Amino acid sequence: MSPELLLAPRVLAVASHDSSSNVGNKVAVFVLQSLGFDVAALNTVQFSNHTGYRQWTGTRATAQEITDLYAGLKQSYLDDFDMMLSGYIPGAEGVTAVGNIAKGLKDKFRHVPGKFFWVLDPVMGDNGKLYVAPEVVPAYKALLPYADLILPNQFEAEQLSDVKIVDMDSLTQAIQVLHEKFHIPHIIITSVSFTTPSHPPSHLSVVGSTMTSDRRARPFKITFPSIDCYFCGTGDMFGALITSRVREAVEAVPGLRSRESWLSEDGVAATELPLARAAEKVLASMHEVLAKTRDAMPAVMERTWASLGGEADRGDEKKAHYVKSKAAELQLVTNLDSLRSPTTTFTATRI
Amino acid sequence: MSPELLLAPRVLAVASHDSSSNVGNKVAVFVLQSLGFDVAALNTVQFSNHTGYRQWTGTRATAQEITDLYAGLKQSYLDDFDMMLSGYIPGAEGVTAVGNIAKGLKDKFRHVPGKFFWVLDPVMGDNGKLYVAPEVVPAYKALLPYADLILPNQFEAEQLSDVKIVDMDSLTQAIQVLHEKFHIPHIIITSVSFTTPSHPPSHLSVVGSTMTSDRRARPFKITFPSIDCYFCGTGDMFGALITSRVREAVEAVPGLRSRESWLSEDGVAATELPLARAAEKVLASMHEVLAKTRDAMPAVMERTWASLGGEADRGDEKKAHYVKSKAAELQLVTNLDSLRSPTTTFTATRI
């Protein structure tokens, strides 16, 4: 038996770390571990909680600290990663430092096709607004040719492709540009916010594509009911789940995991792509965890108010915001089954 | 239904964090999450790997950074913890800062007996040697009256009790001192290294006790086969498992969880203590994980050498040390079942 069969695949997870918030690496590490990965975590920030609370304490890692920490792994041969998932990184220099790690890993394993796979979530903004410095955008653009799978939301896809996305046609065009110009093998646009006849306002879609050998897009779409509540950490949960599920789906196709960037044969249709299989499963887990988080919110809020005792003034808007933010933290540990074996079904369709 | 029944208990885990080593919070957070806890992680160091590799990179959190991070949690009402587990803290000031967090939580919940429970692992040294600065010892001593359960090894128990431990009599005496002088309700000495007729050299013991209302020790012992291999992170795994299992064992006794420090009635015999039940289960999980880690070591070493490719000089002692250190990293994610529902059985006996 190959020794690899016995062992957990190794993944490097690069993202923020908050003490008490289920976002960033707090989510990614647990989800990846739950799905059987040996995870090395490189934390880009150390905050008390996520910034949606509008107040937090803690420190950011400098680009130099990121580089040093990785050099430490490398010198003890701890850099034999099978995958890397990168999420939020503060500042352009940090993005470049993380990119150098990924480039180093690509180079280290250049003689073993399919050995190393980088999932890049280019966290930059949402809903028409950047929440990073403008120089972060070109820093990400420079790294795109090294990524195997990118996970931009609609706004981030616009920033990277320079295509304004207003409908399914322009979205498909943006994907085509990302495949063609940056040679990105796999793309998933994680939230699509325009409405179409087949995509009513109560629903959301993700759109994905794996390019052909001549870099043509093979776009598919998965539509699912939206849960009307503002959660943080959903992008990080998506990233961790897709990292695991894409590997699983690729392993189900004989020989595919030893092809460069796990690129399916040209004859494989969009809806038959391992990326589509993976995304279906990811959305099933996401939907279950989000629904259960929403259902638990009143109980979590009640518990927090109760713990405040005499301090509790439920009419105080600021306090209510903290209590509500906390109740919206993803309920992960109580929903391990939804992460590992979701029962919900969503199906990819052609565009 | 009480809302608490629906929700994961909240635990604050304070320990080191290494990117790629299964020690400190890397172990504790995953183990606690696997057992259904909502974990807030406060990382006291950020290293690339554990120091057993003899080389590492990264930074230590200052006492002020620890205090600030916790203040951040507090201001957003994220400090409604049910339990706290504290492990390695660099320096006496850091120990005092962490102690202040625990004291604050004790005070916050002083009107709700049994609500908050602090598991303190006073990490200071082993095998007759301190590996922290000497001023850390009195810093821990000052905190002992606030702890609910402490987890010293034999050497640390000597440091805290000022009793030289050479046999079961002196060990029991040390426990008696810790109960009496520092009012510590529950104690487990996590590794006992002297040999006795009932404790052959191929075996190890842990010794625990829950004090009576007049602070008499109720010592029990659990003996288990030792696995001849040097693992790191076993103390952190023990701490996380006992945190979960002691709560579970206490919940099995009607009314006990709302008693101050979860102290059993005086009539309960040593071997019937919830602490004994908890420790039995913890050792079962530990034994299974360690045995499986040892069994996987050759495959992990082979994988690392293979990944080094041309670089590999297997005769190089330094390289061999890194490769072996890595292979001895606890195999946690592949052994979730052993953490959650171990099948091995160990039984507590009277001393």
Contacts between the chains, C-beta under 8 A, distances in Angstrom:
chain1	res1	chain2	res2	distance
A	3	B	298	7.8
A	3	B	299	3.7
A	3	B	300	7.7
A	3	B	302	4.9
A	3	B	303	5.4
A	4	B	303	6.5
A	6	B	296	6.1
A	6	B	299	5.0
A	7	B	296	6.7
A	7	B	299	5.9
A	7	B	300	6.3
A	7	B	303	6.2
A	7	B	334	7.5
A	8	B	331	7.5
A	8	B	333	5.2
A	8	B	334	5.1
A	17	B	41	7.5
A	17	B	43	7.4
A	19	B	40	4.9
A	19	B	41	5.7
A	19	B	42	5.4
A	19	B	69	5.9
A	19	B	72	7.6
A	19	B	73	6.0
A	19	B	78	7.9
A	20	B	40	3.7
A	20	B	73	5.2
A	20	B	78	4.3
A	21	B	78	8.0
A	26	B	41	7.3
A	29	B	29	7.8
A	29	B	30	7.7
A	30	B	29	7.7
A	30	B	30	7.1
A	30	B	33	5.4
A	33	B	30	5.3
A	33	B	332	7.4
A	33	B	333	4.7
A	34	B	34	7.9
A	34	B	333	7.9
A	34	B	336	7.8
A	36	B	333	5.5
A	36	B	334	6.4
A	37	B	333	6.3
A	38	B	333	6.0
A	39	B	333	7.6
A	40	B	19	4.9
A	40	B	20	3.7
A	41	B	17	7.6
A	41	B	19	5.7
A	41	B	26	7.3
A	42	B	19	5.4
A	43	B	17	7.4
A	43	B	43	7.8
A	43	B	46	6.7
A	46	B	43	6.6
A	46	B	46	7.2
A	46	B	61	7.8
A	46	B	69	7.1
A	47	B	69	7.9
A	47	B	72	7.1
A	48	B	68	7.9
A	48	B	69	5.0
A	48	B	70	7.4
A	48	B	71	7.7
A	48	B	72	2.7
A	48	B	73	4.9
A	48	B	76	7.5
A	48	B	78	7.3
A	49	B	72	6.3
A	49	B	73	6.5
A	49	B	76	5.5
A	49	B	78	5.8
A	53	B	76	4.6
A	55	B	72	7.4
A	55	B	75	5.9
A	55	B	76	6.2
A	56	B	72	5.3
A	56	B	76	7.7
A	57	B	68	4.6
A	57	B	69	5.6
A	57	B	71	5.9
A	57	B	72	3.1
A	58	B	65	7.9
A	58	B	68	7.2
A	58	B	69	5.5
A	58	B	72	6.3
A	59	B	65	6.6
A	61	B	46	7.9
A	65	B	58	7.9
A	65	B	59	6.6
A	68	B	48	8.0
A	68	B	57	4.6
A	68	B	58	7.3
A	69	B	19	5.9
A	69	B	46	7.1
A	69	B	47	7.9
A	69	B	48	5.0
A	69	B	57	5.6
A	69	B	58	5.6
A	70	B	48	7.4
A	71	B	48	7.7
A	71	B	57	5.9
A	72	B	19	7.6
A	72	B	47	7.1
A	72	B	48	2.7
A	72	B	49	6.3
A	72	B	55	7.3
A	72	B	56	5.3
A	72	B	57	3.1
A	72	B	58	6.4
A	73	B	19	6.0
A	73	B	20	5.2
A	73	B	48	4.9
A	73	B	49	6.5
A	75	B	55	5.9
A	76	B	48	7.5
A	76	B	49	5.5
A	76	B	53	4.7
A	76	B	55	6.2
A	76	B	56	7.7
A	76	B	322	4.4
A	76	B	325	7.1
A	76	B	326	7.1
A	77	B	304	5.7
A	77	B	307	7.5
A	77	B	308	6.4
A	77	B	319	7.3
A	77	B	322	5.0
A	77	B	323	6.2
A	77	B	326	6.6
A	78	B	19	7.9
A	78	B	20	4.3
A	78	B	48	7.3
A	78	B	49	5.8
A	78	B	322	8.0
A	78	B	326	6.2
A	80	B	303	7.0
A	80	B	304	6.0
A	80	B	307	3.8
A	111	B	309	7.8
A	296	B	6	6.1
A	296	B	7	6.7
A	298	B	3	7.8
A	299	B	3	3.7
A	299	B	6	5.0
A	299	B	7	5.9
A	300	B	3	7.7
A	300	B	7	6.3
A	302	B	3	4.9
A	303	B	3	5.4
A	303	B	4	6.5
A	303	B	7	6.2
A	303	B	80	7.0
A	304	B	77	5.7
A	304	B	80	6.0
A	307	B	77	7.5
A	307	B	80	3.8
A	308	B	77	6.3
A	309	B	111	7.8
A	319	B	77	7.3
A	322	B	76	4.5
A	322	B	77	5.1
A	322	B	78	8.0
A	323	B	77	6.2
A	325	B	76	7.1
A	326	B	76	7.1
A	326	B	77	6.6
A	326	B	78	6.2
A	331	B	8	7.5
A	332	B	33	7.4
A	333	B	8	5.2
A	333	B	33	4.7
A	333	B	34	7.9
A	333	B	36	5.5
A	333	B	37	6.3
A	333	B	38	6.0
A	333	B	39	7.6
A	334	B	7	7.5
A	334	B	8	5.1
A	334	B	36	6.4
A	336	B	34	7.8
